[in-house]
Amino acid sequence: MRMAGKVAVITGGARGQGAAEAALFAREGARVVVTDVDETGGRATAAGFGGEFARMDVSDEAAWEEVLDGVLARHGRLDVLVNNAARYWTRPLMEESVSGLGQIFAVNLHGPFLGIRAAAKRMSGGGSIINVSSTAGTTGYPGHGAYGMTKWALRGLTKVAAAELAAQGIRVNCLIPGAIAGPMLEQSVPAEVLADPAHWAGTPLARAGRPDEVAQAALFLACDDSSYLTGTELVVDGGATGTG
Ligand SMILES: NC(=O)c1ccc[n+]([C@@H]2O[C@H](COP(=O)([O-])OP(=O)(O)OC[C@H]3O[C@@H](n4cnc5c(N)ncnc54)[C@H](O)[C@@H]3O)[C@@H](O)[C@H]2O)c1
């Protein structure tokens, strides 16, 4: 019960990694609030482990205030925020647009910025904030211009927030998943390619990760086992970017 007594909010928790994190945190004793723009999926996920759902678009500052006020009203505390929600597409730089950048920045970067600020002012007994970046934020994958910019920037935001919020006992760390099975990955790599062992030649563990494997890393950063970690990065990519 590594999350006993803690209250956790997870953005984009309707499916994928966020849903896996929500279920794992709840199994470890946390009271978990799943948030997402997908109300049907979010409600189903939360119901699966007896948690709560709140609709929240992470790019909406007023929604952050309302949802986190509700969390404090119902639970009296906030200990953990996972900034997991993101949009994703691949597009060559020459085909990207300023309006495309605006759309993806609003969710992937402004969302965590708003979340850090809204959560930090409500975490009275310290806390843990986890920003979910990507190996597209540590390397230069073709087609990952807009998405990659947000994920690179999120690493910088993590470090600044860690430095500024440490005095309040709030730790801020970055989770860096590689290729993780699910709808987001299948948007850029067809299922038959993912099933081909040749596709994994550059990945020592030779497969995609699973959402529950990322959730275990998120749990470590969320709970007190990582009490001396802040401003750091935990890469969960089967060795794809660390061994070449
Ligand atoms: N899947 C991968 O291979 C992979 C790799 C590296 C990093 N990541 C990162 O991990 C995180 C989770 O990815 P996933 O694979 O579970 O993605 P996913 O697409 O399965 O889930 C993302 C969730 O975010 C929600 N969402 C989108 N826009 C939102 C908004 N404006 N407000 C609130 N919620 C919103 C979606 O409804 C969805 O439920 C993301 O930050 C992603 O960038 C994923």
The ligand as a Gaussian input file, in Angstrom:
#p B3LYP/6-31G(d) Opt

LIG

0 1
 N        1.857000       5.668000     -26.325000
 C        3.135000       5.937000     -26.510000
 O        3.835000       5.232000     -27.265000
 C        3.782000       7.083000     -25.780000
 C        5.163000       7.242000     -25.887000
 C        5.784000       8.281000     -25.209000
 C        5.033000       9.160000     -24.440000
 N        3.681000       9.000000     -24.382000
 C        2.960000       9.939000     -23.534000
 O        2.296000       9.215000     -22.513000
 C        1.067000       9.865000     -22.166000
 C       -0.078000       8.895000     -22.269000
 O       -0.101000       8.344000     -23.581000
 P       -1.132000       7.194000     -23.992000
 O       -0.458000       6.300000     -24.958000
 O       -1.779000       6.613000     -22.783000
 O       -2.184000       8.108000     -24.826000
 P       -3.738000       7.933000     -25.143000
 O       -3.982000       8.657000     -26.409000
 O       -4.151000       6.508000     -25.051000
 O       -4.431000       8.721000     -23.922000
 C       -4.365000      10.106000     -23.837000
 C       -5.605000      10.588000     -23.100000
 O       -5.543000      12.029000     -23.013000
 C       -6.836000      12.523000     -23.214000
 N       -6.797000      13.914000     -23.653000
 C       -6.468000      14.396000     -24.883000
 N       -6.617000      15.723000     -24.901000
 C       -7.016000      16.094000     -23.650000
 C       -7.316000      17.340000     -23.050000
 N       -7.274000      18.505000     -23.748000
 N       -7.674000      17.364000     -21.744000
 C       -7.755000      16.198000     -21.046000
 N       -7.500000      14.999000     -21.570000
 C       -7.138000      14.950000     -22.866000
 C       -7.449000      11.597000     -24.255000
 O       -8.877000      11.672000     -24.257000
 C       -6.922000      10.236000     -23.800000
 O       -7.812000       9.596000     -22.904000
 C        0.973000      11.080000     -23.082000
 O        1.505000      12.219000     -22.424000
 C        1.872000      10.703000     -24.245000
 O        2.333000      11.833000     -24.939000
 C        3.040000       7.995000     -25.016000

